[in-house]
């Protein structure tokens, strides 16, 4: 049996037991595809008739593999039919494409369409980026320093920064939220962004400001925080944590938890500024910070107990990432890289002079960024072997790196720098 794509005056994708009967004014065409990419898991099919797009009546995605790589088409009896067939991988990126044209007046019953491989693969409207290469994006009108990035989905990415900058990518284009529409001063600095869903996006920054997006509108979320907030992490819309600076080295830094209704203040372990937070689950939250005289690195159990790992950090902690309760990474000034194995932190020796601000991983490849253009990746579990991203980012200070679920890793930094690395073929 074959998969059947029925294309009357509106495009519909249906899986039928056979391609037997056609309605009036229609006939059947057997389309044989060749060179289907091995990593492709589905076909996405769109069409137009006489250069007019056909609307979609159902999901135009067809699971792969197809029996004998064949599609049964039931097409109108008149007109020029143009098909756009994209072979997508599990990340939703195109591995190859075919665009056959059918002059239905010729009444052809068999067609062959080879898929042309996309190498590198193409993810939406983003420029094709060779595997492992760092690709820079230019967003018109954006020159402010960018501080945070978070990808909810390939077509739902948020970036924040200085001058109250908030950018959004919808899978097609980047747009900037007008500063005048935000309930904050135009000189607000957003340091971090995190989201649990497209209607639950959070940004934190200067003067204790917390901004929430409900899918339509940005609004302030009062908490009681007054000092600069530096980082945010969560595991759901009802379990979110924020950290920030202290009033002095002898006072507590900001530490707050959102329970789905309101923000609750928590007294962190030790005094001083906090720069990083990462939540693995509600009972395993890592925090880090410090200053020139002391470091801060702890784990909170979600109730009232802290495990203090500060002695393991020689210098302050600027960035955190964790895959599980037994694998975490912390970074900081002067090349400080620490690895957590579930019980203790180990310093990875290196000669890096740069301050390191952010770390992320897709589970296999770890990315670290920092000052003066420092941007590296590593597949070494011990993080002793680091490879500079190519092409590099010059001398730009890089503030955040974030590995998204679709194989793309995003980087943001000074002077409006925005880029990504595609880590999968």
FENGIMO-V348018 format. One record per residue. N is the residue number from 1. RES is the residue in three letters. PSI is psi in degrees with one decimal (NA if undefined). D_FIRST is the distance of its C-alpha to the first C-alpha in whole Angstrom. Layout:
BEGIN
{{N & RES & PSI & D_FIRST} {N & RES & PSI & D_FIRST}}
END
This chain:
BEGIN
{{1 & UNK & 149.8 & 0} {2 & UNK & 158.4 & 4} {3 & UNK & 137.6 & 7} {4 & UNK & 126.7 & 9} {5 & UNK & 113.2 & 13} {6 & UNK & 121.7 & 15} {7 & UNK & 82.3 & 18} {8 & UNK & -143.8 & 21} {9 & UNK & -19.2 & 25} {10 & UNK & 148.3 & 24} {11 & UNK & 131.5 & 21} {12 & UNK & 140.5 & 19} {13 & UNK & 118.1 & 16} {14 & UNK & 147.1 & 13} {15 & UNK & 115.0 & 10} {16 & UNK & 161.4 & 8} {17 & UNK & -28.0 & 6} {18 & UNK & 167.0 & 6} {19 & UNK & 50.1 & 9} {20 & UNK & -79.2 & 11} {21 & UNK & 141.3 & 14} {22 & UNK & 149.1 & 16} {23 & UNK & 173.4 & 20} {24 & UNK & 139.6 & 23} {25 & UNK & 20.2 & 24} {26 & UNK & 158.9 & 20} {27 & UNK & 168.0 & 18} {28 & UNK & 142.2 & 15} {29 & UNK & 134.7 & 15} {30 & UNK & 116.3 & 12} {31 & UNK & 119.6 & 14} {32 & UNK & 122.5 & 14} {33 & UNK & 143.4 & 16} {34 & UNK & 162.7 & 18} {35 & UNK & 39.6 & 21} {36 & UNK & 124.3 & 19} {37 & UNK & 140.0 & 22} {38 & UNK & -27.8 & 22} {39 & UNK & -3.8 & 23} {40 & UNK & 138.3 & 21} {41 & UNK & -10.4 & 19} {42 & UNK & 152.8 & 18} {43 & UNK & 138.2 & 17} {44 & UNK & 123.3 & 20} {45 & UNK & 127.7 & 19} {46 & UNK & 164.6 & 22} {47 & UNK & 159.1 & 23} {48 & UNK & 148.2 & 26} {49 & UNK & 121.5 & 27} {50 & UNK & 43.7 & 30} {51 & UNK & 16.9 & 31} {52 & UNK & 122.5 & 31} {53 & UNK & 140.8 & 29} {54 & UNK & 133.8 & 26} {55 & UNK & 157.2 & 26} {56 & UNK & 123.5 & 24} {57 & UNK & -21.0 & 23} {58 & UNK & 178.2 & 21} {59 & UNK & 119.4 & 20} {60 & UNK & 17.0 & 19} {61 & UNK & 130.4 & 18} {62 & UNK & 122.2 & 14} {63 & UNK & 145.7 & 14} {64 & UNK & 154.6 & 14} {65 & UNK & 159.4 & 13} {66 & UNK & 145.2 & 10} {67 & UNK & 119.4 & 7} {68 & UNK & 19.1 & 10} {69 & UNK & 40.0 & 11} {70 & UNK & 143.3 & 10} {71 & UNK & 136.0 & 10} {72 & UNK & 122.8 & 10} {73 & UNK & 128.4 & 13} {74 & UNK & 109.7 & 15} {75 & UNK & 159.3 & 19} {76 & UNK & 158.6 & 22} {77 & UNK & -7.7 & 24} {78 & UNK & 149.4 & 27} {79 & UNK & 170.7 & 28} {80 & UNK & 113.1 & 27} {81 & UNK & 124.1 & 24} {82 & UNK & 124.0 & 25} {83 & UNK & 144.2 & 22} {84 & UNK & 106.8 & 23} {85 & UNK & 116.6 & 20} {86 & UNK & 131.1 & 22} {87 & UNK & 110.6 & 21} {88 & UNK & 145.2 & 23} {89 & UNK & -174.3 & 24} {90 & UNK & -12.9 & 25} {91 & UNK & -2.4 & 28} {92 & UNK & 10.6 & 26} {93 & UNK & 149.7 & 28} {94 & UNK & 124.9 & 26} {95 & UNK & -14.9 & 26} {96 & UNK & 166.7 & 24} {97 & UNK & 155.2 & 24} {98 & UNK & 143.0 & 23} {99 & UNK & 68.9 & 24} {100 & UNK & 149.4 & 23} {101 & UNK & 133.7 & 24} {102 & UNK & 116.6 & 23} {103 & UNK & 95.8 & 26} {104 & UNK & -17.7 & 24} {105 & UNK & -18.4 & 27} {106 & UNK & -10.4 & 26} {107 & UNK & 41.2 & 22} {108 & UNK & 140.1 & 21} {109 & UNK & -15.0 & 17} {110 & UNK & 132.8 & 16} {111 & UNK & 151.9 & 18} {112 & UNK & 134.4 & 18} {113 & UNK & 106.1 & 19} {114 & UNK & 138.3 & 21} {115 & UNK & 128.0 & 22} {116 & UNK & 122.5 & 26} {117 & UNK & 139.8 & 27} {118 & UNK & 107.5 & 29} {119 & UNK & 105.3 & 32} {120 & UNK & 165.0 & 33} {121 & UNK & 162.7 & 30} {122 & UNK & 123.8 & 31} {123 & UNK & 98.3 & 32} {124 & UNK & -137.5 & 32} {125 & UNK & 6.2 & 35} {126 & UNK & 146.7 & 37} {127 & UNK & 144.4 & 38} {128 & UNK & 132.1 & 36} {129 & UNK & 119.3 & 38} {130 & UNK & 146.9 & 38} {131 & UNK & 126.9 & 37} {132 & UNK & -4.9 & 40} {133 & UNK & 150.4 & 42} {134 & UNK & 117.8 & 44} {135 & UNK & 124.6 & 43} {136 & UNK & 139.0 & 46} {137 & UNK & 144.1 & 45} {138 & UNK & 117.1 & 48} {139 & UNK & 118.1 & 48} {140 & UNK & 130.5 & 50} {141 & UNK & 2.2 & 53} {142 & UNK & 116.8 & 53} {143 & UNK & -6.8 & 56} {144 & UNK & 153.4 & 57} {145 & UNK & 128.8 & 56} {146 & UNK & 136.3 & 53} {147 & UNK & -29.1 & 53} {148 & UNK & 151.2 & 50} {149 & UNK & 142.8 & 46} {150 & UNK & 130.1 & 43} {151 & UNK & 114.9 & 40} {152 & UNK & -42.1 & 38} {153 & UNK & 168.2 & 35} {154 & UNK & -26.5 & 34} {155 & UNK & 27.8 & 35} {156 & UNK & 83.9 & 38} {157 & UNK & 136.0 & 40} {158 & UNK & 140.8 & 44} {159 & UNK & 138.1 & 47} {160 & UNK & 163.9 & 51} {161 & UNK & -154.9 & 54} {162 & UNK & 169.2 & 58} {163 & UNK & 35.5 & 59} {164 & UNK & 26.0 & 57} {165 & UNK & 128.1 & 54} {166 & UNK & 118.1 & 50} {167 & UNK & 150.0 & 47} {168 & UNK & 136.6 & 44} {169 & UNK & 124.4 & 40} {170 & UNK & 15.6 & 38} {171 & UNK & -16.5 & 35} {172 & UNK & -46.9 & 36} {173 & UNK & 157.8 & 40} {174 & UNK & 135.6 & 43} {175 & UNK & 148.4 & 46} {176 & UNK & 130.7 & 49} {177 & UNK & 124.2 & 50} {178 & UNK & 128.9 & 54} {179 & UNK & -35.1 & 56} {180 & UNK & -20.8 & 58} {181 & UNK & -3.7 & 55} {182 & UNK & 142.4 & 56} {183 & UNK & 43.9 & 59} {184 & UNK & 159.8 & 60} {185 & UNK & 153.9 & 63} {186 & UNK & -15.2 & 61} {187 & UNK & 10.9 & 63} {188 & UNK & 138.4 & 61} {189 & UNK & 117.6 & 59} {190 & UNK & 120.8 & 56} {191 & UNK & -23.2 & 55} {192 & UNK & 155.9 & 52} {193 & UNK & 144.6 & 49} {194 & UNK & 152.3 & 46} {195 & UNK & 146.1 & 44} {196 & UNK & -20.5 & 42} {197 & UNK & 170.2 & 39} {198 & UNK & -18.3 & 39} {199 & UNK & 22.7 & 42} {200 & UNK & 75.3 & 44} {201 & UNK & 135.9 & 46} {202 & UNK & 140.7 & 49} {203 & UNK & 140.6 & 51} {204 & UNK & 150.9 & 55} {205 & UNK & -143.5 & 58} {206 & UNK & 154.3 & 62} {207 & UNK & 29.7 & 64} {208 & UNK & 18.2 & 62} {209 & UNK & 134.8 & 59} {210 & UNK & 123.2 & 56} {211 & UNK & 138.6 & 54} {212 & UNK & 138.3 & 51} {213 & UNK & 123.9 & 48} {214 & UNK & 15.3 & 46} {215 & UNK & -16.2 & 43} {216 & UNK & -47.0 & 46} {217 & UNK & 142.8 & 49} {218 & UNK & 134.1 & 51} {219 & UNK & 152.4 & 54} {220 & UNK & 142.0 & 57} {221 & UNK & 102.6 & 56} {222 & UNK & 138.3 & 60} {223 & UNK & -29.1 & 60} {224 & UNK & -9.3 & 64} {225 & UNK & 140.9 & 63} {226 & UNK & -19.7 & 66} {227 & UNK & 169.6 & 65} {228 & UNK & 129.5 & 63} {229 & UNK & 134.0 & 59} {230 & UNK & -25.8 & 57} {231 & UNK & 156.1 & 54} {232 & UNK & 143.3 & 52} {233 & UNK & 149.8 & 49} {234 & UNK & 170.6 & 47} {235 & UNK & -12.2 & 44} {236 & UNK & 177.1 & 43} {237 & UNK & -8.4 & 45} {238 & UNK & 6.2 & 48} {239 & UNK & 90.8 & 49} {240 & UNK & 140.6 & 50} {241 & UNK & 145.7 & 53} {242 & UNK & 142.0 & 55} {243 & UNK & 163.7 & 58} {244 & UNK & -171.4 & 61} {245 & UNK & 161.8 & 64} {246 & UNK & 160.7 & 67} {247 & UNK & -30.4 & 71} {248 & UNK & 172.3 & 72} {249 & UNK & -17.0 & 72} {250 & UNK & 13.7 & 74} {251 & UNK & 166.8 & 71} {252 & UNK & 144.3 & 68} {253 & UNK & 166.7 & 65} {254 & UNK & 133.5 & 63} {255 & UNK & 116.0 & 60} {256 & UNK & 150.3 & 58} {257 & UNK & 133.1 & 55} {258 & UNK & 126.2 & 53} {259 & UNK & 12.8 & 52} {260 & UNK & -14.4 & 50} {261 & UNK & -43.3 & 53} {262 & UNK & 167.8 & 56} {263 & UNK & 133.0 & 57} {264 & UNK & 129.5 & 59} {265 & UNK & 139.4 & 62} {266 & UNK & 135.7 & 62} {267 & UNK & 113.0 & 65} {268 & UNK & 170.8 & 63} {269 & UNK & 113.0 & 65} {270 & UNK & 157.4 & 67} {271 & UNK & 167.1 & 69} {272 & UNK & 172.1 & 68} {273 & UNK & 147.0 & 65} {274 & UNK & 131.6 & 61} {275 & UNK & -18.3 & 59} {276 & UNK & 146.6 & 56} {277 & UNK & 143.5 & 53} {278 & UNK & 125.2 & 50} {279 & UNK & 124.5 & 49} {280 & UNK & -42.8 & 46} {281 & UNK & 173.8 & 46} {282 & UNK & -16.3 & 49} {283 & UNK & 14.9 & 51} {284 & UNK & 92.8 & 51} {285 & UNK & 122.7 & 52} {286 & UNK & 142.3 & 54} {287 & UNK & 150.1 & 57} {288 & UNK & 156.6 & 59} {289 & UNK & -144.2 & 62} {290 & UNK & -171.7 & 65} {291 & UNK & -163.3 & 68} {292 & UNK & -15.7 & 70} {293 & UNK & -12.9 & 72} {294 & UNK & 152.0 & 69} {295 & UNK & 159.1 & 66} {296 & UNK & 125.6 & 63} {297 & UNK & 117.7 & 60} {298 & UNK & 167.0 & 59} {299 & UNK & 134.0 & 57} {300 & UNK & 138.8 & 57} {301 & UNK & 6.2 & 55} {302 & UNK & -5.6 & 55} {303 & UNK & -79.7 & 58} {304 & UNK & 12.7 & 61} {305 & UNK & 132.5 & 61} {306 & UNK & 139.7 & 61} {307 & UNK & 119.4 & 61} {308 & UNK & 117.8 & 63} {309 & UNK & 13.9 & 62} {310 & UNK & -38.6 & 64} {311 & UNK & -21.8 & 66} {312 & UNK & -24.1 & 63} {313 & UNK & 114.0 & 63} {314 & UNK & -34.7 & 66} {315 & UNK & 171.4 & 65} {316 & UNK & 159.1 & 63} {317 & UNK & 123.8 & 60} {318 & UNK & -28.1 & 58} {319 & UNK & 148.0 & 54} {320 & UNK & 148.3 & 52} {321 & UNK & 143.5 & 48} {322 & UNK & 139.5 & 47} {323 & UNK & -31.7 & 44} {324 & UNK & -176.8 & 45} {325 & UNK & -6.0 & 48} {326 & UNK & 8.4 & 49} {327 & UNK & 115.0 & 48} {328 & UNK & 158.7 & 49} {329 & UNK & 138.6 & 51} {330 & UNK & 144.8 & 54} {331 & UNK & 160.5 & 56} {332 & UNK & -159.8 & 59} {333 & UNK & 160.8 & 62} {334 & UNK & 41.2 & 63} {335 & UNK & 17.1 & 60} {336 & UNK & 123.4 & 60} {337 & UNK & 124.7 & 56} {338 & UNK & 142.4 & 56} {339 & UNK & 138.4 & 53} {340 & UNK & 132.6 & 53} {341 & UNK & 11.3 & 52} {342 & UNK & -19.4 & 52} {343 & UNK & -32.2 & 56} {344 & UNK & 161.7 & 58} {345 & UNK & 138.2 & 57} {346 & UNK & 132.8 & 58} {347 & UNK & 124.9 & 59} {348 & UNK & 114.4 & 57} {349 & UNK & 139.1 & 60} {350 & UNK & 176.0 & 60} {351 & UNK & 29.6 & 62} {352 & UNK & 125.0 & 60} {353 & UNK & -16.4 & 63} {354 & UNK & 150.6 & 61} {355 & UNK & 134.0 & 61} {356 & UNK & 126.9 & 57} {357 & UNK & -28.7 & 56} {358 & UNK & 149.6 & 52} {359 & UNK & 145.7 & 49} {360 & UNK & 169.5 & 46} {361 & UNK & 151.2 & 43} {362 & UNK & 11.0 & 39} {363 & UNK & -25.3 & 40} {364 & UNK & -50.0 & 40} {365 & UNK & 129.5 & 42} {366 & UNK & 138.5 & 45} {367 & UNK & 138.6 & 47} {368 & UNK & 136.2 & 50} {369 & UNK & 160.9 & 52} {370 & UNK & -152.6 & 56} {371 & UNK & 160.3 & 59} {372 & UNK & 43.0 & 60} {373 & UNK & 15.5 & 56} {374 & UNK & 118.6 & 55} {375 & UNK & 111.7 & 51} {376 & UNK & 166.3 & 50} {377 & UNK & 160.6 & 47} {378 & UNK & 138.0 & 47} {379 & UNK & 6.9 & 44} {380 & UNK & 116.7 & 47} {381 & UNK & -26.6 & 48} {382 & UNK & -7.9 & 51} {383 & UNK & 33.7 & 51} {384 & UNK & -28.9 & 54} {385 & UNK & 114.0 & 52} {386 & UNK & 137.7 & 51} {387 & UNK & 126.6 & 50} {388 & UNK & 140.1 & 51} {389 & UNK & 145.6 & 48} {390 & UNK & 131.9 & 48} {391 & UNK & 159.2 & 49} {392 & UNK & -176.8 & 51} {393 & UNK & 21.4 & 53} {394 & UNK & -132.9 & 56} {395 & UNK & 14.3 & 59} {396 & UNK & 131.6 & 57} {397 & UNK & 126.7 & 57} {398 & UNK & 131.1 & 54} {399 & UNK & -36.7 & 54} {400 & UNK & 140.9 & 50} {401 & UNK & 135.1 & 47} {402 & UNK & 121.7 & 44} {403 & UNK & 116.7 & 41} {404 & UNK & 168.9 & 38} {405 & UNK & -16.1 & 35} {406 & UNK & 21.3 & 32} {407 & UNK & -5.8 & 34} {408 & UNK & 137.0 & 37} {409 & UNK & 125.6 & 41} {410 & UNK & 143.1 & 43} {411 & UNK & 138.9 & 47} {412 & UNK & 153.6 & 49} {413 & UNK & -159.3 & 53} {414 & UNK & 159.5 & 56} {415 & UNK & 37.8 & 57} {416 & UNK & 21.1 & 53} {417 & UNK & 129.8 & 51} {418 & UNK & 124.6 & 48} {419 & UNK & 173.4 & 45} {420 & UNK & 155.4 & 42} {421 & UNK & 130.2 & 41} {422 & UNK & 112.5 & 37} {423 & UNK & 1.3 & 37} {424 & UNK & 146.2 & 33} {425 & UNK & NA & 32}}
END
